[in-house]
Amino acid sequence: MTRSNTGLPGGAALRRARTSIERLCLGLPDPMTLFSGLNEIIPAAVAADGVCGLTLDPATLMHTGGFHEKGVPHTHLPRLLDIEYGEEDVNHFPHLVRTGRLAAGLWQATRHRPHTSCRYRDVYRPTGMGDEMRVVLRGRHTVWGALVLHRGGDRAPFSEGEIAAMESLAPTIAEGLRRSYLRHDAATADSQDPAAPGLLTFEPDGGIGGVTPSGQLWLDRLGGTPDGTPAGPGGLPQPVLHASRRARTTGDASVRLYGAAGRWVSLTATRMDTAGRVAVIIQPSRPEHTIGILMEAYDLTSREQDVAQLVVYGMSDTEISQRLGISPYTVRDHLKKVFDKTGANSRGRLLRILYFGHYQPGVESGRAMGAFGWFHTPGR
């Protein structure tokens, strides 16, 4: 493969890659099929030992799943997520979005001093990996996902030209990812999703106390989750059981999942009394839920959710003040209330509360990824 002095992949290779990506996207694949196809196409233009695809919540930029073939071993994913959501390091996705970058390399960001990155020291080097390139898949106003390209530790880091090449391909990939989401929305436009939220109640012993008609419709729909999750005891979907059991212990619990019909679904569970009765509400995730349905369970006001969302994006008090048109003092007052309500005592802790309840259990158990980016249950 020919390259210029700047390390830019040959024009013919880039053109072939772009054509192949456009052809792949014409089939409107689901996100994981799209990412799998990119893993075959991209290395022909930008040499990489692995191409991982991530689906991101557009409002928080938190990972909601992804295609991880040839990526970080499961044994090291928990540490990677600790760094991603609780420690300072280069090229965090919120930082790239805020600075307008579409692609950046780890070697590039550390000025060829990779050991200054805890991600490299604690995850990549111990597993024989070298440079990492992160690519933001962003449309005009929305981030739809991301790619992470890896190279082995015995290979040269990504060049400026190769990073520029991925920046040039990113918009095409982002458009394909956007279409894949729209396809799933269109496929369910005439479906019989319940118009009203569904309600289930559980007795202290875990048995069902009652189910509304719309609740039964939701149970039927969630019984066919895209990752093949089997029904739990009593034929109930595992996410419902998980939320109800957690609420019985902690007082409340929330789950936001990508349903079988290609739409985000929110489950909110609340302990109703000291005996341990629990109510679970199932409903489509509304736009205002995108900061994380968990935030509503903590009874944050609308303004407190605005502040929390911008904290997730990595903004400082001053930047939040400018974005919301309020004083830095007011920002700090709102943030103090967010911390008080959630039990967080720092921005890093707030990120962990928002994220790890959903993702870390699957990571630590080493479960494989399902077709839509959610974890298979063990043994599947």
For each residue, the residues with C-beta under 8 A, 3 or more apart:
1: 9 10 13 44 45 47
2: 10 13
3: 6 7 8 9 10 159 161
4: 7 8 161
5:
6: 3 159 160 161
7: 3 4 158 159 160 161 162
8: 3 4 159 161 162 164 165
9: 1 3 13 14 45 46 161 162 165
10: 1 2 3 13 14
11: 14 15
12: 15 16
13: 1 2 9 10 16 17 44 45
14: 9 10 11 17 18 45 165 168 169
15: 11 12 18 19
16: 12 13 19 20 44 45
17: 13 14 20 21 41 42 44 45 46 169
18: 14 15 21 22 169 172
19: 15 16 22 23
20: 16 17 23 24 41
21: 17 18 24 25 38 41 169 172 173 176
22: 18 19 25 26 172 176
23: 19 20 26 27
24: 20 21 27 29 34 37 38 41 176
25: 21 22 28 29 34 172 173 175 176 179 180
26: 22 23
27: 23 24
28: 25 179 180 183
29: 24 25 33 34 37 180
30: 33 34 180 183 184 262 371 372
31: 34 35 53 55 67 145 177 180 181 372 373
32: 35 36 53 66 67 369 370 371 372 373
33: 29 30 36 37 371
34: 24 25 29 30 31 37 38 53 173 176 177 180
35: 31 32 38 39 51 52 53 66 67 147
36: 32 33 39 40 53 67 69
37: 24 29 33 34 40 41
38: 21 24 34 35 41 42 51 53 147 173
39: 35 36 42 43 50 51 52 53 67 69 70
40: 36 37 43
41: 17 20 21 24 37 38 44 45
42: 17 38 39 45 46 48 51 147 149 166 169
43: 39 40 46 47 48 49 51
44: 1 13 16 17 41
45: 1 9 13 14 16 17 41 42 165 169
46: 9 17 42 43 133 149 158 162 165 166
47: 1 43 151 155 162
48: 42 43 51 133 149 150 151
49: 43 70 150 151 152 155
50: 39 69 70 71 149 150
51: 35 38 39 42 43 48 70 147 148 149 150
52: 35 39 66 67 68 69 70 71 147 148 149 150
53: 31 32 34 35 36 38 39 66 67 145 146 147
54: 63 65 66 145 146 147 148
55: 31 63 64 65 66 144 145 258 373
56: 60 61 62 63 64 93 143 144 145 146
57: 60 61 62 64 290 292
58: 61 142 143 144 290
59: 290 291 309
60: 56 57 290 291 292 309 312 313 354
61: 56 57 58 93 94 97 143 312 313
62: 56 57 85 292 312 354 355 359
63: 54 55 56 66 84 355 359
64: 55 56 57 258 373 374
65: 54 55 258 369 370 372 373 374 375
66: 32 35 52 53 54 55 63 145 369 373
67: 31 32 35 36 39 52 53 369 373
68: 52 71 72 369
69: 36 39 50 52
70: 39 49 50 51 52 150
71: 50 52 68 148 150
72: 68 76 77 80 123 124 127 129
73: 76 77 127
74: 77 363 366
75: 366
76: 72 73 79 80 122 123 126 127
77: 72 73 74 80 81 363
78: 81 82 360 363 364
79: 76 82 83 122 123
80: 72 76 77 83 84 119 123
81: 77 78 84 85 355 356 359 360 363
82: 78 79 85 86 87
83: 79 80 86 87 89 118 119 122 123
84: 63 80 81 89 92
85: 62 81 82 348 351 352 355 356
86: 82 83 348 349 351 352
87: 82 83 118 348
88:
89: 83 84 92 117 118 119
90: 104 106 109 110 116 117 119
91: 95 96 104 105 106 109 132 134
92: 84 89 95 96 314
93: 56 61 96 97 134 136 143 146
94: 61 97 98 312 313 314
95: 91 92 98 99 314
96: 91 92 93 99 101 102 104 134 136
97: 61 93 94 100 101 136 138 143 313
98: 94 95 313 314 315
99: 95 96
100: 97
101: 96 97 104 136
102: 96 135 136 138 166 167 170 171
103: 133 134 135 136 163 164 166 167 170
104: 90 91 96 101 108 109 133 134 163
105: 91 108 109 131 132 133 134 157 158 163
106: 90 91 109 110 114 117 119 120 124 131 132 133 157
107: 110 112 114 131 157 158
108: 104 105 111 157 158 160 163
109: 90 91 104 105 106 117
110: 90 106 107 113 114 116 117 120
111: 108
112: 107 157
113: 110 116
114: 106 107 110 117 120 124 125 130 131
115: 120 121
116: 90 110 113
117: 89 90 106 109 110 114 120 121
118: 83 87 89 121 122
119: 80 83 89 90 106 122 123 124 132
120: 106 110 114 115 117 123 124 125 132
121: 115 117 118 124 125
122: 76 79 83 118 119 126
123: 72 76 79 80 83 119 120 126 127 129
124: 72 106 114 119 120 121 127 129 130 132 150 153
125: 114 120 121 128 129 153
126: 76 122 123
127: 72 73 76 123 124
128: 125 152 153
129: 72 123 124 125 132 150 151 152 153
130: 114 124 150 151 152 153 154 155 157
131: 105 106 107 114 150 151 155 156 157 158
132: 91 105 106 119 120 124 129 148 149 150 151
133: 46 48 103 104 105 106 148 149 158 162 163 166
134: 91 93 96 103 104 105 146 147 148 149
135: 102 103 146 147 148 149 166 167 170 173
136: 93 96 97 101 102 103 143 146 170
137: 143 144 145 146 147 170 173 174 177
138: 97 102 142 143 144 170 171 174
139: 142 143 144 171 174 175 178
140:
141:
142: 58 138 139 178
143: 56 58 61 93 97 136 137 138 139 146
144: 55 56 58 137 138 139 174 177 178 181
145: 31 53 54 55 56 66 137 174 177
146: 53 54 56 93 134 135 136 137 143
147: 35 38 42 51 52 53 54 134 135 137 166 170 173
148: 51 52 54 71 132 133 134 135
149: 42 46 48 50 51 52 132 133 134 135 158 166
150: 48 49 50 51 52 70 71 124 129 130 131 132
151: 47 48 49 129 130 131 132 155 156 157 158
152: 49 128 129 130 155
153: 124 125 128 129 130
154: 130
155: 47 49 130 131 151 152
156: 131 151 159
157: 105 106 107 108 112 130 131 151
158: 7 46 105 107 108 131 133 149 151 162 163
159: 3 6 7 8 156 162 163
160: 6 7 108 163 164
161: 3 4 6 7 8 9 164 165
162: 7 8 9 46 47 133 158 159 165 166
163: 103 104 105 108 133 158 159 160 166 167
164: 8 103 160 161 167 168
165: 8 9 14 45 46 161 162 168 169
166: 42 46 102 103 133 135 147 149 162 163 169 170
167: 102 103 135 163 164 170
168: 14 164 165 171
169: 14 17 18 21 42 45 165 166 172 173
170: 102 103 135 136 137 138 147 166 167 173 174
171: 102 138 139 168 174 175
172: 18 21 22 25 169 175 176
173: 21 25 34 38 135 137 147 169 170 176 177
174: 137 138 139 144 145 170 171 177 178
175: 25 139 171 172 178 179
176: 21 22 24 25 34 172 173 179 180
177: 31 34 137 144 145 173 174 180 181
178: 139 142 144 174 175 181 182
179: 25 28 175 176 182 183
180: 25 28 29 30 31 34 176 177 183 184
181: 31 144 177 178 184 185 262
182: 178 179 185 186
183: 28 30 179 180 186 187 262
184: 30 180 181 187 188 261 262 263
185: 181 182 188 189 262 263
186: 182 183 189
187: 183 184 191 261 262
188: 184 185 191 193 261 262 263
189: 185 186
190:
191: 187 188 261
192: 217
193: 188 217 221 261 263 284
194: 197 198 213 214 217 218
195: 214
196: 214
197: 194 214 281 282 283
198: 194 211 212 214 215 216 217 218 219 281 282 283
199: 210 211 212 214 215 279 280 281 282
200: 208 209 210 211 212 215 219 240 244 279 280 282
201: 208 209 210 211 272 277 278 279 280
202: 206 207 208 209 244 248 277 278 279 280
203: 206 207 208 209 277
204: 248 275 276 277
205:
206: 202 203 233 244 245 248
207: 202 203 234
208: 200 201 202 203 211 234 236
209: 200 201 202 203 277
210: 199 200 201
211: 198 199 200 201 208 215 216 219
212: 198 199 200 215 216
213: 194 216 217
214: 194 195 196 197 198 199 217 218
215: 198 199 200 211 212 218 219 282
216: 198 211 212 213 219 220
217: 192 193 194 198 213 214 220 221
218: 194 198 214 215 221 222 265 282 283
219: 198 200 211 215 216 222 223 236 237 240 282
220: 216 217 223
221: 193 217 218 224 259 260 261
222: 218 219 225 237 239 240 259 260 265 282
223: 219 220 231 235 237
224: 221 260
225: 222 228 229 237 238 239 257 259 260 374
226: 258 259 260 370 371 372 374
227: 369 370 371 372 374 375 376 377 380
228: 225 370 371 376 377 380
229: 225 237 238 239 370 374 376 377
230: 238 377 380
231: 223 234 235 236 237 238
232: 235 236 237 238 240 241
233: 206 236 241
234: 207 208 231
235: 223 231 232
236: 208 219 231 232 233 240 241
237: 219 222 223 225 229 231 232 240 241
238: 225 229 230 231 232 241 242 377
239: 222 225 229 242 243 255 257 267
240: 200 219 222 232 236 237 243 244 267 280 282
241: 232 233 236 237 238 244 245
242: 238 239 245 246 253 255
243: 239 240 246 247 253 254 255 267 268 269 280
244: 200 202 206 240 241 247 248 253 269 278 280
245: 206 241 242 248 249
246: 242 243 249 250 253 269
247: 243 244 250 251 252 253 269 270 271 278 280
248: 202 204 206 244 245 271 276 278
249: 245 246
250: 246 247 253 271
251: 247 270 271
252: 247 268 269 270 271 297 298
253: 242 243 244 246 247 250 268 269 297 357
254: 243 266 267 268 269 292 293 294 296 297
255: 239 242 243 266 267 293 358
256: 264 265 266 267 285 289 292 293 294 358
257: 225 239 264 265 267 374
258: 55 64 65 226 262 263 264 265 372 373 374
259: 221 222 225 226 262 263 264 265
260: 221 222 224 225 226
261: 184 187 188 191 193 221
262: 30 181 183 184 185 187 188 258 259 372
263: 184 185 188 193 258 259 284 285
264: 256 257 258 259 284 285 289
265: 218 222 256 257 258 259 282 283 284 285
266: 254 255 256 282 283 284 285 286 289 293
267: 239 240 243 254 255 256 257 280 281 282 293
268: 243 252 253 254 280 281 293 296 297
269: 243 244 246 247 252 253 254 278 279 280 281
270: 247 251 252 278 279 297
271: 247 248 250 251 252 276 277 278
272: 201 277 278 279
273: 276 277
274:
275: 204
276: 204 248 271 273
277: 201 202 203 204 209 271 272 273
278: 201 202 244 247 248 269 270 271 272
279: 199 200 201 202 269 270 272
280: 199 200 201 202 240 243 244 247 267 268 269
281: 197 198 199 267 268 269
282: 197 198 199 200 215 218 219 222 240 265 266 267
283: 197 198 218 265 266 286
284: 193 263 264 265 266
285: 256 263 264 265 266 289 290 293
286: 266 283 289
287: 290
288: 291 302 305
289: 256 264 266 285 286 292 293 296
290: 57 58 59 60 285 287
291: 59 60 288 295 305 308 309 312
292: 57 60 62 254 256 289 295 354
293: 254 255 256 266 267 268 285 289 296 297
294: 254 256 297 298 353 354 357
295: 291 292 298 300 305 308 342 354
296: 254 268 289 293 299 300 305
297: 252 253 254 268 270 293 294
298: 252 294 295 341 342
299: 296 341
300: 295 296 304 305 308 337 338 341 342
301: 304 305 337
302: 288 305 306
303: 306 307 324 334
304: 300 301 307 308 334 337 338 341
305: 288 291 295 296 300 301 302 308 309
306: 302 303 309 310 324
307: 303 304 310 311 320 324 331 334 335 338
308: 291 295 300 304 305 311 312 338 350 354
309: 59 60 291 305 306 312 313
310: 306 307 313 315 319 320 323 324
311: 307 308 314 315 320 335 338 347 350 351
312: 60 61 62 94 291 308 309 350 351 354
313: 60 61 94 97 98 309 310
314: 92 94 95 98 311
315: 98 310 311 319 320 323
316: 319 320
317: 320 321 328 331 332 335
318: 321 322 328
319: 310 315 316 322 323
320: 307 310 311 315 316 317 323 324 331
321: 317 318 324 325 326 327 328 330 331
322: 318 319 325
323: 310 315 319 320
324: 303 306 307 310 320 321 331
325: 321 322
326: 321 330 331
327: 321 330 331
328: 317 318 321 331 332
329: 332 333
330: 321 326 327 333 334
331: 307 317 320 321 324 326 327 328 334 335
332: 317 328 329 335 336
333: 329 330 336 337
334: 303 304 307 330 331 337 338
335: 307 311 317 331 332 338 339
336: 332 333 339 340
337: 300 301 304 333 334 340 341
338: 300 304 307 308 311 334 335 341 342 344 350
339: 335 336 342 343 344 345 346 350
340: 336 337
341: 298 299 300 304 337 338
342: 295 298 300 338 339 350 353
343: 339 353
344: 338 339 347 349 350 352 353
345: 339 349
346: 339 349 350
347: 311 344 350 351
348: 85 86 87 351 352
349: 86 344 345 346 352 353
350: 308 311 312 338 339 342 344 346 347 353 354
351: 85 86 311 312 347 348 354 355
352: 85 86 344 348 349 355 356
353: 294 342 343 344 349 350 356 357
354: 60 62 292 294 295 308 312 350 351
355: 62 63 81 85 351 352 358 359 360
356: 81 85 352 353 359 360
357: 253 294 353 360 361
358: 255 256 355
359: 62 63 81 355 356 362 363
360: 78 81 355 356 357 363 364
361: 357 364 365
362: 359 365 367 374 375
363: 74 77 78 81 359 360 366 367
364: 78 360 361
365: 361 362 375 378
366: 74 75 363
367: 362 363 375 376 377 378
368: 375 376 380
369: 32 65 66 67 68 227 373 374 375 376
370: 32 65 226 227 228 229 373 374 375 376
371: 30 32 33 226 227 228
372: 30 31 32 65 226 227 258 262
373: 31 32 55 64 65 66 67 258 369 370
374: 64 65 225 226 227 229 257 258 362 369 370
375: 65 227 362 365 367 368 369 370
376: 227 228 229 367 368 369 370 380
377: 227 228 229 230 238 367 380
378: 365 367
379:
380: 227 228 230 368 376 377
